[in-house]
């Protein structure tokens, strides 16, 4: 499964080459052109079958994931680090990671409960006080394996949790490898429009890749594909959950970065209803996606975001439903076929 | 002019939902411009061609207003909302809002006796009179604006959405009174300013102006215990020097000051800590544009009752006419 390969790939912001390689291998032969731009965006072009002039449709999914960067190598061989993108420190204790080009395995330190003081159990240990332990006995040994500026990501492996029902899978980086896998699946279809699949770099640090990709492509309209927040765990109050697992692709009306084009929201809703595909609206006002920069490119681009709902995103592990995944692919194919 | 202010301020148009206000402004613009178009994000652009030898000048006032967007509908049909733009949550309690279809809602805190200085929007809900989730479900994702009638206080007027329909009024008056300017003037009624200057950004890329000026509201320091701001109502249009997002082009400002002084138009200089306007987006378009902003000093900005002085509005129109009648060399 491409999603599995993508989820397992190492690709923090600015270091998306492994993800790009997986995607390029999958896309070769299915698209008319594949290129990588200056910021590391992989752009696949699939020529439309309609008469010229054809609309240019950009489908964006970001290839990076939230990660860590090594900023110090201590005398005792431990590695100090900072987050690259929004990976919170409260998620990190005792997690397994891989570090650098050599993919050195390590563990983020955690004081065992025997040594913890009562107040330690109540507080979140700050990222400045955390370190990655790669088992090195001293600074010199660590420096032989890792250098400053190396990235680290969780070493979570993709796994199928349930074959039936919601068909759930777990893995890291579903935000946004789920979107990448949906976008890649679109390359199998034929559309009247010219399709540009942009696997954009550096979304998690400010939507940097998509900004220049949109400038280069100069699309007539754009879809950003995402793995978005689920907020459907048991709660007391009947207020404000965002998307729910298993309820279909989540369509964004508004988030912190943009207000979706109403015509494209309608297109998606019509495509879903005509094909019996379940869908939901993402709770407005939460998060930001590549649409935030794409819709402001040049003279403006009508844009919308569609997402596979994922539980626990921006954590070392998340869960999604393959039903939602398949329905997102189906919805995007149906929507693209409606554009001429 | 009061009639026009009433018409524009009472219209519905939260960010991203400017269709209704755009049609009202399009009707007001009429056949005065040489070209009228709506760009990709929805800004209305009216071009009045010059007599020749002038610059491409972009004037921008935003059509959108702050509001709320429905983020959740509960079992009993009560709505929860997220802000569209910089909503002052304190002013929401007890307010009414309206939707694009004219439906009205009332905003209430969950527990009135627990109201504190800075209430949390998450603890407020909108009651649209629905009695079930099914009845109100269609409101999810819809935007609401304040409801508050225009009030004529004599030389001063008060309304919701004075920010920035008063700027739209200034542009419309300038368009009507403009005669014999050498410049090609693009009157831009922009969208989505309140959520990040988005309309002005793409409009200015498209227009590629040589000079840009926004017309917007600014704060005033002339109310009891107000923060220290030099701007006050009735002292003339404000020529912006700086705000939270830009430093105005000194050459443009000198021309504005010169136009005011040689025509006996009162003006004040504006330094606003925080906040910004479409001028920032214009200034940073493509390879950069000399830009400034003419502001109307306004009390109670981002509340449902924003107050301006009509003298300032009239003098802003005169200032633009004087500025646009002269060559612009910066």
Interface residues (C-beta under 8 A of the other chain):
Chain A: X238 X239 X240 X241 X253 X254 X258 X259 X281 X283 X284 X285 X286 X295 X296 X297 X298 X299 X300 X301 X302
Chain B: X15 X16 X39 X40 X41 X69 X70 X71 X72 X74 X75 X80 X82 X83 X84 X122 X140 X141 X192 X195 X198 X201 X202 X203 X205 X206
